[in-house]
């Protein structure tokens, strides 16, 4: 007699942990294709996870006596995601301030590349911690809910966390653009730095709009069959200031030339 295969899904906690790992892997490899595909699939599904959660609580209140105060949970999860974006913006501002200080120093290519490299590594470390902290905080909030509501609540968090991921993807693009503009800085041309900072601020505002639930204002990233980012239009519109053709840039740690066009595999 044939044995029927019954797929077993990961629990909501494991799902959140795996999602955080994928986001950090995107930052490490400069390949956000898998996450982009997830986001595109979710938006195409047409599911409003926050509305679904509220509907679930209303029905559970009538059937099982769930506390109506649980309706405040989505706002708590939004605050967690919003804080992650704020942390990432502050981390980039620190990098921006560090590079701006080079204006008062004598041009020195090796020294400037190293300083930009160090600032980029620090921003990446802060970004990774923000992702971990958001995941931990969400698990703490969701873990205190009645068991039947946790999976639904985790969907609310992930919906907002998608905005966090897209924000950090945009920040990473701007960090690379700054590193690749070192030759311009040596010549006293700093427009790339200002352009990147403006793009990060714009990305943060867009992420906060997304987290608040105004998804209709945004475009999903293009999904690809290969799972790789195709460089198409993403949900966050930032300025891609990377300079092409030079092949010289700050390396962001240990000689890993992440700033070169095409890095990420």
N, C-alpha and C positions, 0 to 999 in steps of 0.2 A: 504494500500500500504506500503510495507516494506521500511524502511529508510536505505539507504546505509551508512555504517560506513566509514568515511574518516579520517584516522589517521592524526594528526597534529603534526609535528615535532617541537622540541624545536628550538629556534633561535640560531645562532652561538654563541652569547654571553653567553646564559644560558648553552650551551653545554660546553664551556670552563670552566665556573664556576663549573659545576658538575664534570668535569674531575679533576680539582684541588682538589675538596673535596674528591674524591675517592683516589687520591694519598696521601693526608694527612691522610685519614682514614687508608690507608695501613701502614703508619708510626706509627699510634697510636695503631693498632691492630696486627701488624706483619703479616697481611694477604693481599697479593698483587694479589690474584688469579683473581679477576675481571679484573684488569688492564692487567694482563698477557694474559687473554683471548682476550681482545680488541686488544692487540698488535699482537697476533698470527693471529687473523682474518684479521687484516689490511695487514700483510705481505702475507698471503695466497691470498688476493684479487689481488695482483700483480699491484696495482695502484701506479703510480709515481705521487704523488701529486704536486711536484714542476714542473714537465714537464706539468702536466695538467693546472696548473696556467698560465705558460708561453703561452701555446696554447690558453687558454681562452683570455688572454690579446691581443694576436696577432689578434684573430678573432674580439674581441670587438673594437680594434683600427680601423679595417677596417669598421665595421658595425656602431659603435657608437662614434668613435673618441676618444677612451680611450688613455690617455697619455702613451707613451711607457716607460716613466720613472718608471711605475709601475712594470717593470721587476725587479727592485731592491728590492721589498718588501720581497721576500724569504730570501735574505741575512740579512735584518733587523730582521726577525723572527729567523733566525739561531743565530744571535748575542745575542738575548734575551735568547734563550735556553742555549747557550754556557756560558753566564754569570751566569745562575742558577747553572750550574755544577761547575763553578769556585768558586762560593760562598759556595757550599756544600763541595768542597775539602778543602777550607780554614777553614771552620768550623771544619772539621775532624782534620785538622792539629793542630788547637788549642787544641782539645782534646788530640791528640797524644803528644803535647808538655807538657800538664798538667800532663799526666800520666808519661812521661819521667822524670819529676822533682822528682817523688817519689823515683827514684834511689838514690837520695842524702839524703833521709829521713830514719829514723829508722822505720823498718817494724811495721806496726800497722794495723791489719785487719779492724777493724771498721772504722778507719780514712780513710784508703785507699779506702775502698768500697764507703764511702760517697763522697770522692773527684772524683772518677770515675763516680759515680751517678750524681753528679752536672755537670760534664763536658758533660755527655751524654745528660742531660736535655737541657743544653745550645745549644748543637749541633742540637738537635731536633727542638728547637725553631727557630734557624737560618734557618734550612732546610724548615720549614713551611713558614717562611717569604719569602724565595727565591722562593718557589712555587707560593705564592700569588703575589709577585712582577712580576714574569715572566708572569703570567696570565693577570695582570693589564696592563703591558707594551704591550703585544700582542693585547689586546682589544683596546688600544689607537691607535696602528698602523693600525689595521684592520678597526677600526671605521672611519678612515679618507679616506678610499678607496671608490670608487663608489659602490653603494649598490649592484649591481649585482655581484661584485667580492669578497664580504666579506666571503661568505660561502666557496668558493674555497680557499681563503687565510687562513681561519681558519683550513682547512685540512692540509695545509703546516705546520702550527704551531704545531698542534697535532702530526704530524708525527715526528717532532723533539722532542716534549715534551715527547714522549714515551721513548726516550733515557734518558731524565732527570729523569723520574720515575724509570727506571731501575738502574740508577746510585745511586739514594737515597736509593733504596732497597738494593743495594750492601753495601753502607755505613752503613746502619742500621745493616746488618749482621756482619760487622766488629766491630761496637761498642759493640754488644752483645758478640762477641768473646773476646774482650779486658776485658769486665766485668767478663766473666767466667774464665779468666786466672789469677784472682787475687791471687790464691794460688801459682801459678808459680812465680808471681812477689814477693810474700813474701819470696820465696826461692831464689830469686836473678836470676831467669830465665826469660829473657825478649824477647825471640824469638817470642812469640805470638804478641807482640806489633809491632815489625818490620814487621812481616808477614802481619798483618792487614793494616798497613800503605802502604806497597807495593801494596796490593790488591786494596786499594782505589785509588792510583795513576794510576794503570792499568785500573781501571774502568772508571776513568775520561778520559783517552786517548781514550778508546773505545767509550765512549759517544760522545766525540767531533768528532770522525770518523763517527759515526752514524749521528750526526746532519748535518755534511757536505754533507751527501747524499750517503755514501758508504755502503748502506744497504746490498749489496750482500756479504759483508765480515762477516756478523753476523748471528747468529741463533736466531730464535724467541723462547720465553719461551714456555714451554709445556702448552697447555690449558687442563683443566680438566672439566668434565661435572658438577662437584659440584661447580665450581667457586673458588676452593681453590688452592693455590699454592701447587703443588705436589712435590716440592723439586727437580724437574728435572733440566736439563741444561737450563740456562737462556741466554739472549742475552749478558749479561755482565759476564765474568768469573772472579770471585773473590775467594780468599782463604777463606774457611770456617774453621776458627780456633777454633770454639766453643768446649769446653771441655765437654765430656759426663759423666754423672753419678754422678757429685758432688752435684748438686742441691743447691749450695751456690754461690752467686754472688752479685755484686752491683745490685740495684733494679731499677734505673732510675726513681725515683720519687714515693713517697708515698707508698712504699711497694709493688708496682706492679712488680712482679717477671718476667719481660719480658725476662730475659736472660735464663730462663729454657727452655730446649728442649720441643717443642710442644706448646709454648705459642702463642696466636694470635687469639683466638676465644672468 
